[in-house]
Amino acid sequence: MPFISNLKSLNNSTFFNVVYDDSFFMPMHKHYTYELMYVKKGSMQLCYKPQYAKAGKNSTVTLVGHQFVLINIDVPHQLIIPNGMSCNLLNIEFAPTPCNLLNPFPSLGEIVLSTEELNKCESVQQFFGEYFSVSVLDDSNNVEAVIENLHRLLNSPISSYENEYMRDLFLSQLIVSVSRCKSINSLHVTGNLYIRKATAYIEQNYQNEIHLDNIADFAGLNKAYLQRLIKSKTGKTLNDILQEYRIEKSKRLLLNSHHLIEDIGIMVGFKNRQTFTKNFIKFCGISPKKFKAQNSNKHFRHYDNYTHLYKE
């Protein structure tokens, strides 16, 4: 049975599930724990200083829903929720048990690979065999469920041998699940991540004026390449995805509010009623006025995301 005997979970302040509804900037800091941040919904940025980086040279990564970042020990980092963004974040930290005076703060890889049973796992060997400052991964192996199981256990008011036993099991499961995510991501390199980032930006900024350059910058791709990628994956243009999302938002307002049609168009990001009506007819086949008249007394099913766009 695998046990991480020299890895321990810390006290209740080191794990949390928090929702950031507006901009948030955590000061740059570091600590002698390993940290995993999991984005359940929304998006976040992580600014960090890689090991051996030149003075003042930081790196920034963007995470969207169902991605997570694993931060190694003693790595300076800063959580950022940009203005207008939101994020539902799971967090958990663990620390090494100081058992070696010559190496009191080993890297996570050193800890994991010193565990005999885990060292036999091929995916664990591949992932932890080299040092990393941070590692950003898609959750392709149910990491979220393992973290939530750990949260429930650590929230338990009862301290017992059984809890310690389960803690070690869940920590071992977490390490293996994270390692498998790396293996799966390496085997299935696709453009889905960039499409998720693009749609995440649209979902959180559709009410404002958006230029395609803004979406491409957020996704971290050249605009022309991002548009070709989205067209090949979805059959739609990036602009179509933006306008269609706005139309879906407008449908709820048309059926569940008393706002004027021209006001609803502006509320979801269109410049004027003419542009709103033109796009509404394009995607729905009828005008907003006719849609409202035909559906006011019907149940309308609304969806808020485009996860179906990038399913394999």
MIGUVO-408527 format. One record per residue (C-alpha): y, z, x. Coordinates in pm, 1 decimal, m for minus. Example, Ala and Ser with C-alpha at 12.3 -4.5 7.8 and 13.67 -1.06 7.14 Angstrom:
# residues 2
    north       up     east
   m450.0    780.0   1230.0
   m106.0    714.0   1367.0
This chain:
# residues 312
    north       up     east
      0.0      0.0      0.0
    332.7   m104.0    161.2
    581.7    174.0    221.6
    917.3    154.4    393.3
    896.2    503.3    534.5
   1205.6    472.9    753.2
   1426.7    328.4    480.9
   1576.2    553.0    216.8
   1792.9    510.9    m91.3
   2112.7    710.5    m84.6
   2270.6    925.9   m350.0
   2403.0    817.2   m688.5
   2733.3    685.2   m549.6
   2551.6    406.4   m366.5
   2423.9    209.5   m664.2
   2613.5     91.3   m969.3
   2649.2   m167.7  m1241.7
   3017.5   m248.4  m1287.4
   3223.3   m509.7  m1472.5
   3547.0   m635.3  m1317.8
   3762.1   m796.9  m1588.5
   4059.4   m880.4  m1368.7
   4157.2   m928.5  m1007.4
   4017.4   m674.4   m761.5
   4050.8   m652.2   m385.0
   3839.6   m404.4   m194.1
   3975.1   m317.3    152.6
   3784.5   m460.2    447.7
   3534.1   m193.1    549.6
   3193.8   m135.5    702.6
   2930.6    135.3    672.4
   2595.2    233.7    810.8
   2398.6    114.2    511.5
   2241.0   m212.1    404.8
   2399.5   m340.1     84.5
   2289.7   m583.8   m184.6
   2544.7   m716.5   m436.5
   2400.0   m906.2   m733.7
   2621.5  m1113.1   m968.0
   2478.1  m1088.3  m1320.3
   2761.8  m1288.5  m1475.0
   3093.5  m1435.7  m1364.9
   3180.6  m1485.4  m1000.1
   3302.3  m1302.0   m690.9
   3400.3  m1369.8   m333.3
   3288.3  m1185.5    m22.6
   3497.3  m1196.3    292.2
   3316.0  m1074.5    603.2
   3326.7  m1079.1    982.1
   3007.5  m1229.3   1127.3
   2851.7  m1068.9   1431.1
   3005.2  m1199.4   1754.8
   3293.3  m1361.7   1562.5
   3619.0  m1408.6   1749.6
   3901.6  m1165.4   1679.2
   4054.8  m1233.0   1338.6
   3787.1  m1490.7   1249.3
   3644.0  m1408.7    905.3
   3415.8  m1604.4    673.2
   3429.9  m1617.2    291.9
   3150.0  m1701.1     48.9
   3163.8  m1743.4   m329.6
   2884.8  m1616.2   m554.4
   2823.9  m1703.1   m920.0
   2584.7  m1571.6  m1183.9
   2229.8  m1493.3  m1066.8
   2319.7  m1511.9   m701.4
   2315.6  m1216.9   m463.6
   2427.9  m1132.3   m114.1
   2242.8   m907.5    129.9
   2476.4   m746.0    385.3
   2338.1   m607.2    708.6
   2436.3   m273.6    857.1
   2777.1   m228.8   1024.4
   2913.1   m568.0    904.4
   3283.8   m555.9    804.5
   3317.9   m698.3    452.2
   3547.6   m709.7    151.5
   3469.4   m772.5   m216.9
   3726.2   m994.8   m388.9
   3756.9  m1080.7   m759.7
   4030.9  m1349.1   m770.9
   4303.5  m1332.0  m1033.5
   4174.3  m1454.7  m1369.6
   3808.7  m1414.0  m1273.3
   3557.9  m1156.7  m1397.0
   3228.3  m1029.3  m1260.1
   2939.2   m814.9  m1379.3
   2800.3   m676.9  m1054.9
   2485.1   m483.7   m966.0
   2500.4   m298.7   m635.7
   2251.1   m100.9   m434.3
   2262.0     37.7    m80.4
   1999.9    183.9    151.9
   2026.3    352.0    490.1
   1788.3    389.1    782.7
   1644.1    730.2    849.6
   1778.3    822.3   1197.0
   1453.6    851.8   1389.2
   1536.5    685.5   1718.4
   1819.8    823.6   1929.6
   1841.5    500.3   2127.6
   1875.5    289.1   1813.0
   2008.8    511.2   1531.3
   2140.7    217.7   1323.0
   1886.5    m65.2   1342.1
   1932.9   m395.2   1159.4
   1751.4   m441.4    830.6
   1515.3   m684.7   1000.5
   1416.2   m423.3   1257.0
   1343.7   m174.5    979.5
   1147.1   m416.1    762.8
    938.4   m567.0   1042.3
    845.8   m220.4   1169.4
    662.1   m167.5    839.1
    307.1   m279.7    912.4
    216.6   m411.2    567.9
    545.3   m601.6    520.2
    520.9   m747.7    868.7
    205.1   m925.9    752.9
    394.1  m1114.6    478.3
    478.0  m1465.9    596.4
    796.7  m1498.8    389.0
    918.5  m1158.8    515.8
    852.5  m1259.7    876.7
   1045.6  m1584.5    829.2
   1345.7  m1423.0    659.7
   1382.4  m1109.1    870.1
   1265.7  m1256.1   1198.5
   1624.1  m1344.6   1294.6
   1939.2  m1134.9   1262.2
   2189.0  m1220.4    988.3
   2528.2  m1068.8    904.3
   2506.8  m1165.4    537.2
   2263.5  m1381.1    343.3
   2357.5  m1543.9      9.8
   2066.4  m1650.4   m212.0
   1983.8  m1773.0   m561.7
   1766.3  m1536.1   m763.2
   1455.0  m1749.8   m790.6
   1211.2  m1455.9   m782.6
   1330.9  m1198.1  m1039.5
   1533.5   m986.5   m797.3
   1756.9   m866.4  m1082.0
   1466.5   m692.1  m1257.1
   1364.1   m513.3   m936.4
   1719.6   m384.5   m880.2
   1742.1   m260.1  m1238.5
   1408.5    m80.6  m1199.7
   1547.1     90.1   m887.8
   1865.2    184.0  m1076.8
   1665.2    344.2  m1357.0
   1456.1    538.0  m1106.8
   1757.3    658.6   m907.7
   1928.5    762.6  m1231.5
   1635.6    985.1  m1319.3
   1734.3   1356.3  m1316.8
   1379.4   1448.5  m1212.1
   1306.8   1456.3   m840.4
    935.6   1434.2   m777.4
    669.3   1292.4   m552.0
    601.3   1025.7   m816.0
    965.7    913.5   m804.3
    957.3    893.8   m425.9
    635.5    694.0   m445.4
    784.8    451.7   m699.4
   1104.3    423.2   m495.4
    908.3    305.8   m192.9
    713.7     59.1   m404.2
   1029.2    m88.0   m556.4
   1203.1   m110.5   m219.0
    902.8   m294.1    m79.0
    899.5   m521.6   m383.6
   1271.1   m588.3   m339.1
   1224.6   m689.4     25.1
    940.1   m927.2    m62.2
   1127.6  m1074.2   m361.0
   1438.6  m1138.6   m151.6
   1228.6  m1302.4    119.6
   1058.1  m1527.7   m132.7
   1396.4  m1632.5   m270.8
   1483.1  m1756.3     76.0
   1156.1  m1949.9     98.9
   1198.9  m2103.2   m246.7
   1560.7  m2196.9   m179.9
   1460.4  m2363.6    145.5
   1188.1  m2566.3    m25.8
   1403.3  m2674.8   m320.7
   1741.9  m2765.5   m179.3
   1932.9  m2923.7   m466.3
   2288.4  m2962.3   m588.6
   2235.4  m2705.1   m863.7
   2431.9  m2435.8   m678.9
   2740.3  m2654.9   m656.1
   2714.5  m2750.7  m1022.6
   2688.4  m2381.2  m1115.3
   2998.5  m2304.7   m913.0
   3188.2  m2592.8  m1073.0
   3092.4  m2488.2  m1427.6
   3167.6  m2122.0  m1349.1
   3520.6  m2222.1  m1249.4
   3559.3  m2423.2  m1571.3
   3431.5  m2137.6  m1787.6
   3686.8  m1894.5  m1645.2
   3987.3  m2129.2  m1620.3
   3950.6  m2379.5  m1906.3
   4261.0  m2245.5  m2084.4
   4482.1  m2335.9  m1788.4
   4579.4  m2666.6  m1635.5
   4287.2  m2764.6  m1412.1
   4278.4  m3040.2  m1154.1
   3947.2  m3169.5  m1025.0
   4060.3  m3070.8   m675.3
   4069.0  m2705.9   m792.0
   3706.9  m2722.3   m907.8
   3591.4  m2895.7   m590.4
   3768.2  m2639.6   m369.8
   3599.9  m2354.4   m558.1
   3258.6  m2520.9   m533.6
   3312.9  m2585.6   m162.7
   3251.3  m2961.6   m177.3
   3449.0  m3281.3   m132.6
   3576.9  m3391.3   m475.8
   3422.5  m3738.3   m462.3
   3084.4  m3600.6   m354.0
   3090.1  m3329.7   m623.4
   3162.6  m3589.9   m890.2
   2875.7  m3811.8   m772.5
   2643.3  m3511.4   m760.7
   2730.1  m3400.2  m1114.5
   2699.7  m3754.7  m1248.2
   2355.2  m3795.2  m1092.1
   2233.3  m3454.8  m1215.8
   2383.1  m3447.1  m1567.2
   2479.1  m3803.6  m1655.1
   2830.8  m3675.7  m1722.9
   3155.6  m3687.2  m1529.2
   3317.7  m3366.6  m1411.3
   3613.4  m3434.6  m1640.5
   3377.8  m3483.5  m1937.5
   3218.3  m3145.5  m1868.5
   3561.4  m2981.4  m1859.0
   3685.1  m3142.2  m2180.6
   3355.4  m3089.2  m2363.0
   3364.2  m2718.9  m2274.8
   3717.7  m2695.8  m2414.8
   3603.8  m2870.4  m2733.6
   3317.4  m2622.1  m2777.0
   3565.9  m2336.6  m2742.8
   3799.5  m2498.8  m2994.6
   3524.0  m2523.7  m3258.1
   3496.5  m2147.1  m3284.8
   3872.5  m2112.5  m3318.5
   3885.9  m2385.8  m3583.3
   3626.6  m2207.5  m3796.7
   3708.8  m1843.4  m3724.0
   4085.5  m1820.9  m3692.0
   4400.9  m1909.4  m3881.6
   4576.3  m2079.8  m3590.4
   4728.9  m2422.8  m3641.1
   4526.7  m2713.6  m3502.5
   4793.4  m2803.4  m3246.1
   4803.4  m2441.4  m3129.3
   4426.0  m2430.7  m3090.8
   4437.4  m2742.0  m2872.2
   4689.8  m2577.4  m2640.5
   4494.8  m2248.2  m2641.9
   4185.9  m2420.6  m2499.1
   4375.9  m2613.3  m2233.4
   4489.5  m2944.6  m2384.4
   4852.8  m3044.8  m2329.0
   4923.2  m3152.6  m2686.7
   4765.7  m3223.4  m3025.3
   4719.7  m3595.1  m2950.6
   4511.8  m3529.6  m2637.6
   4314.7  m3260.3  m2820.4
   4239.8  m3488.3  m3117.5
   4143.9  m3782.0  m2892.9
   3891.5  m3570.9  m2700.6
   3761.5  m3401.0  m3015.1
   3683.8  m3739.4  m3170.9
   3522.3  m3854.6  m2844.8
   3276.0  m3565.6  m2834.9
   3232.4  m3488.4  m3205.8
   3290.6  m3820.8  m3378.5
   3546.4  m3676.8  m3620.1
   3893.2  m3523.0  m3598.5
   3949.2  m3146.4  m3568.9
   4092.2  m3143.6  m3921.7
   3781.6  m3307.8  m4071.1
   3551.4  m3082.7  m3866.9
   3727.3  m2775.4  m4003.5
   3710.0  m2905.1  m4361.4
   3340.4  m2994.3  m4338.4
   3221.5  m2678.0  m4164.0
   3445.1  m2394.3  m4283.2
   3170.4  m2252.6  m4507.2
   2880.3  m2321.0  m4270.5
   2730.0  m2112.3  m3993.4
   2837.6  m2253.4  m3658.0
   2635.6  m2189.5  m3344.2
   2860.5  m2166.9  m3038.0
   2754.7  m2158.0  m2674.3
   2960.8  m2042.9  m2380.2
   2790.7  m2185.4  m2074.8
   2636.6  m2497.6  m1931.2
   2325.5  m2356.6  m1766.1
   2126.2  m2637.2  m1930.9
   2309.9  m2889.2  m1715.8
   2130.6  m2801.4  m1395.1
   1780.4  m2701.8  m1498.6
   1504.8  m2875.4  m1303.5
